[in-house]
Amino acid sequence: MTRTTDILYCHCAGCQATPPKVKRAVLAGIVASGLRFEAVADLCELAARGDQTLRRLAQRPGVKIVACFPRAVRWLLDAAGAPLRSDAQIFNMRAQRADEILRQLGRRGAASKKKAEPLETLCARLEAPQPDRWIPWFPVIDRDRCGNCKQCLSFCLFGVYAINGSDAVEVRNPACCKTNCPACARVCPQAAIIFPKYGAAPINGGEAADDQAQKVKIDPRTLAAGDVYEKLRARAAAMRTPQDGVTE
């Protein structure tokens, strides 16, 4: 019997670095495939809410997630209490071509029993503007890298981090994070803090060469005097590239 494989598609709403053409082409291909899938506007938003959909899908055999960088997705879901199975597959619309993703998704599996939502209607729903909607910008901790030095806890001015019962730092209040600020990721000595919507590696969860990784780091001692965020903005402006995708 063919094993059921579900697809979770994230439209990455609010992430300017995810190419719109790639997102639309991938979504069109998934709709045309007839396979069972669920499309969400923003995976980060669901994770911040601890949505039950994630727990249900994370434990499906062979679940396929179409979103962004695998490291960001895995630790995002882990923090949401929905750790992925070892056989889960993650496809990255920020780095892969649409045809490559669709080819790897394949066309075998359990077809949906209900008629698929028309592509235009689906896109309109996922992209519907919501003026009062919170922009889900917040950090995710890569537990494989984190040394629990707690520099992020000491550095953050907005109460995003806290210590759990195991004396480990955690992201306790994601909605308190300052939108488009990746400052805590820049002071992390292990590059363990991920902002899934950021434009450049390693902060966005992508891998980076050693020189690139060092380029985004900041020694917190250099920020001891003056306006911390003014210094961060000035430094970011000096090093920003067209690939960054978001502003700080």
N, C-alpha and C positions, 0 to 999 in steps of 0.2 A: 504494500500500500504506500502511496506517495505521502511523504511527511508534509503536514501543513506548514507553510511558511508565511508569516505575516510581514507586512511592510509598514513601517512608521515613517511618514514623510514630514519633515519640518520645513516650513516655508521661510524660516529665519526672518520673520518680520522685524524690521528695525536694524537689520544687519546690512549695512551698505556695501560690505566687502564681498557678499555673496552675489555673483553675477545674476541679474534678473533673467537673462536669456537662458542661462543654464537651469535655473529653477523651473522656469516655465516648460522648457523642453523635457526635463525629467518628469515633471508632473503629468504632462501630456502623454508621455510614454507609459507611465504607470496606469493612468486612466484607460488607455487603449489596450493594455495587456489583459484586462478583465480579472486580474488577481485581486485578492482581498487586501485592502490597505486602509490606513487611517491617516488623514492629513491634518496637521495642527499648524496654527499660525506661528507659534514660537515655543520651541521645546524648553528654552530657558524659563519662560513664564510658567509652564506646567511644573517644572522641577521646583521652582521657588515656592509653589503652592502645595507641593507634595501630592500632586494629582494621582488618583487611583489608576488612571489609564496607564501610567508609566509602570506601576508595579505589575499590572496585568500583562502588559506586552513584554516587559523585560524578561519574564520567565517563560515565554513561548519558545519552543524548540526552533532554532534556526531563524530567530527574528532578524529582520534586515532594517537598519535605520539609515535613512537618507537625510543627512544634515550637514555637519561641518567636520572639523578635525576629530579623529577617533579618540585621542586622549582627552579632549574637552568633553565629548559626549559621554564617555565611560565614567569620568569622575563627576560629571554633572548629575547623572542618574544615580550614582553611588550615594552622593550627598542627599539625594531626594528619597533615599530608602528603597531604590529600585535597581539594585546591582544587576548587571547583565550576565547572562549565562556565557560560558566559555565558547559556545558555538554561534554567538551573535556576530553579525557582520555590520560594519559601519562604512557608509559611503560618503565621501567628502565633496560636496558641490562647490566648495571654495577652491579646490585644487584639481578635481577630475572633470573631464569633459562629459557632457550629457550622454553621448552615445556610448562611452565607456561604462558609465554607471548603469545604463539600461541593459547593456549586454551582460554585465555581471549579475544584475538582478535576475535575469533569465525569465522564462515564461512558464516554467513548471511549478506546480503547486496547486492549492485549492482555490478554485475560482469563486468569486463573490456570488452569493445567492441573490443579492439585490442589485438593482440597476445602478450603475455608477452615476454620481452627480456629474452633470455636464461640465466640461473643463472651464468654460467662461464663468459659470455660476460658482464653481469651486474657487477659482482665482479671486473673484469678487469678494467672496466670503473671507478668504484668508487675508486679503489685502484691504479689507474695509477699514477706513480711518476711524479711530476712536480717540477723540481729543483728550479724554480724561484717563486714558490707559497708561498705566505705569510702564516705563521702558525697562525691561528686565535686564539691566546691566548690573552685574555683581560678580564677585570672584568665586572660583571653584578651586579646591585644594587637591593637588595630585599627591595622594597618600604614599605613593611609591617613592616620591622625591622629598617629601616634607621631613625635615629634621626636628620639627616642633621647637624651633628656637624662639618662637613667639615674637619675632620682630614685627610681623604684620599686626599683631594685637597691639603692640606698643605704638606703632606708627599711625594706624588708622585713627582719624579724628571723628569718625561718624558712628562708632559703636557697631560696626559690621561683625566684628569677630568676638568670640567668647571662648571660655575654657569649659570643656565638657567634664563629665564625671570621671573620665580616664586621664584627666590632666592634659588633654590634647586640644590644640586650638581648632575651632570650627567656625564656619560661616553661620552665625546665629540670626542675623538680621539683614538679609539680602536687600530689602527695600530701602535700607538706610544708606546704601552705597551712593557715592556722588557719580552721577551719570557721566560716562566717558573718562573717568579718572582711573588709570591703572597704576597709581603711585605705589601701592603696596607690593605689586608684582615686581616693581623695579628695585625694591630694597630686599626682596627675598634672596638669600644667598644660594638657594638650591633651585631657583627657577621653578618652584613648585606651585605658584599661584597662576591660575589661568583665568582670563577674561574671554569667554567664547566669542564675543562680538568684536574684539579688538582686531586691528588690521594686520599686525606683523607677528612672526614667530620670535621667541617661544611663548610670548604672552597669550597668543590666541590658541595655544594647544598644539601648534605645529612644531616640528623639529627645526632647529636652527644650528648653523655652524657655530663653532666656539666663538669666533669673532663677532657674529651677530648677537649671540647670547650676551656677551660682555657689553655690547653697545647699548643695550636697553637697561643695564643695571645702573643704580645710583647708590652711592655710599650715603646712608642717612646722616652721617656726621657733617656732610657738606651742606645739609639743609638746616643746620642748627640756628642760623641767623636769617632774619628777613622773612618774607612771605614764601612759605613752602610751595604753594601751588603756583605762584608766579614763577618761581625758579623751575618748576616742573614744566610749565607751559613754554618757557623760553627754551629749555633744553629740548623739548619735543619738537618745537618749531625748527630748531637747527638740524635735527636728524630726520625729520619726516620725509617719507618717500611717497610717490604716487600710489604705491601698493598698500599703504597703511589702511585706507578705506574709511577710517573714522577719525575724528578729531579729539583731542584731549582737552 
